[in-house]
Amino acid sequence: MKTKSKASARTLSKRKTPKDRPASGKMISLRGIDPALSQKIKSEAKKENKSINQFLVDTLRKGLGVGKNKKFTRVFHDLDDLFGKWSEKEFRQIQGRLEAQRTIDPELWQ
C-alpha cells in the first residue's frame, strides 16, 4: 500500500473545499418552472434562433441591467429604397458579374 508523500499531503490540505470556493457563475439550477413558462421559454428561444441557455442568460442580463454592449448597434437605412427592386434579369446580370470576379486566374497564383 502506498503512502502519500508529505508534499502531496500539504497540497491536499491547501486545496479549497467546495464551500470555500467562490461561485464560478457557470451553472445555476432553477426549480419550479411550470410547463407554460417552460414552453414560453422554448418558443422565445426558438424565435431568436438561440439555445435555451443563451436565451435565458441574455434575458437575465437585460432584465438585471448588466447586458453586454453590442459592438455593432448602428443601423443604416441609406440603401433601404433598393431592397426588393431588382428584376430577375437585373439580378442574373449582377450575379453573373460577381461569378466572373470570383474566378481564380491560375497564372496569378503560381
C-alpha positions as CSV (number, residue, x, y, z in Angstrom):
1,M,0.0,0.0,0.0
2,K,1.4,3.4,-1.0
3,T,1.5,6.2,1.4
4,K,1.2,9.8,0.3
5,S,4.3,11.9,0.4
6,K,4.4,14.9,2.8
7,A,4.4,17.3,-0.2
8,S,1.2,15.8,-1.7
9,A,-0.4,15.8,1.8
10,R,0.3,19.5,2.1
11,T,-1.1,20.2,-1.3
12,L,-4.3,18.4,-0.5
13,S,-4.6,20.3,2.8
14,K,-4.2,23.6,1.0
15,R,-6.9,22.9,-1.6
16,K,-10.1,24.8,-1.2
17,T,-13.2,22.8,-0.4
18,P,-16.3,23.4,-2.5
19,K,-17.9,25.6,0.2
20,D,-14.7,27.8,0.3
21,R,-14.6,28.4,-3.4
22,P,-16.2,31.5,-4.8
23,A,-19.2,30.9,-7.1
24,S,-17.9,30.4,-10.6
25,G,-21.1,31.7,-12.2
26,K,-21.1,28.9,-14.7
27,M,-24.2,27.0,-13.6
28,I,-27.4,27.7,-11.7
29,S,-30.3,25.3,-11.4
30,L,-33.8,26.7,-11.5
31,R,-36.7,24.8,-9.9
32,G,-40.4,25.5,-10.0
33,I,-40.7,26.3,-13.7
34,D,-44.2,25.3,-14.7
35,P,-45.0,23.8,-18.1
36,A,-46.5,27.0,-19.5
37,L,-43.3,29.0,-18.6
38,S,-41.1,26.2,-20.0
39,Q,-43.0,26.3,-23.3
40,K,-42.8,30.1,-23.5
41,I,-39.0,30.0,-22.9
42,K,-38.6,27.4,-25.5
43,S,-40.7,29.2,-28.1
44,E,-39.0,32.6,-27.5
45,A,-35.5,31.0,-27.7
46,K,-36.5,29.4,-31.0
47,K,-37.8,32.7,-32.3
48,E,-34.5,34.3,-31.6
49,N,-32.6,31.3,-33.0
50,K,-30.8,30.8,-29.7
51,S,-30.3,27.9,-27.4
52,I,-32.5,27.9,-24.3
53,N,-29.4,28.6,-22.2
54,Q,-28.3,31.6,-24.3
55,F,-31.8,33.0,-24.4
56,L,-32.1,32.8,-20.6
57,V,-28.7,34.3,-20.0
58,D,-29.5,37.2,-22.4
59,T,-32.9,37.7,-20.8
60,L,-31.4,37.8,-17.3
61,R,-28.7,40.2,-18.3
62,K,-31.2,42.5,-20.0
63,G,-33.6,42.3,-17.1
64,L,-30.9,43.0,-14.5
65,G,-29.3,45.8,-16.5
66,V,-26.0,44.0,-16.9
67,G,-26.3,43.3,-20.6
68,K,-23.3,43.2,-22.9
69,N,-22.9,46.2,-25.0
70,K,-23.2,45.3,-28.7
71,K,-20.3,46.4,-30.7
72,F,-22.3,47.0,-33.9
73,T,-25.6,48.5,-32.9
74,R,-25.7,51.2,-35.5
75,V,-28.4,50.6,-38.1
76,F,-28.2,52.1,-41.6
77,H,-31.2,52.8,-43.8
78,D,-29.5,54.5,-46.8
79,L,-30.0,51.5,-49.1
80,D,-33.5,50.6,-47.9
81,D,-35.1,52.0,-51.0
82,L,-33.2,49.5,-53.2
83,F,-34.5,46.4,-51.3
84,G,-36.6,44.2,-53.5
85,K,-36.4,46.4,-56.6
86,W,-34.2,44.4,-58.8
87,S,-35.9,42.5,-61.6
88,E,-35.0,38.9,-62.2
89,K,-33.0,39.9,-65.3
90,E,-31.0,42.5,-63.3
91,F,-30.3,40.0,-60.5
92,R,-29.0,37.5,-63.0
93,Q,-26.7,40.2,-64.6
94,I,-25.3,41.2,-61.2
95,Q,-24.8,37.5,-60.2
96,G,-23.1,36.8,-63.5
97,R,-20.6,39.7,-62.9
98,L,-20.0,38.6,-59.3
99,E,-19.3,35.0,-60.5
100,A,-16.9,36.3,-63.1
101,Q,-15.0,38.2,-60.4
102,R,-14.8,35.0,-58.2
103,T,-12.9,33.1,-60.9
104,I,-9.3,32.4,-59.9
105,D,-6.7,33.0,-62.5
106,P,-4.2,30.2,-62.1
107,E,-1.3,32.2,-63.6
108,L,-1.7,34.8,-60.9
109,W,-1.5,32.3,-58.1
110,Q,1.7,30.5,-59.1
